[in-house]
C-alpha cells in the first residue's frame, strides 16, 4: 500500500512539474535575469528534492541491506 501511494505521489509530481518547468523555461527565455535559466533550474532542484523525499524505491535498499547481512 505504501509503495502504491509513493508511486501515485511520484506521478502527480511529474504531472505538476511538466507544465511548471516549461513555464519557468519560457519565463526565463522572456525575462533575462542575472543567471541564465535560474527559474528553470530552481524547478529542477525542487523536483530533485521532492524525488528524494518521496523515495519510491526505498524498499529496494532496505531489502538489499537485509540480504547482505
Secondary structure, DSSP 4 states (H G I P E B T S, - for coil): -HHHHHHHHHHHHHHHHHHHHHHHHHHHHHS--SSTTHHHHHHHHHHHHHHHHH-TTHHHHHHHHHHH-
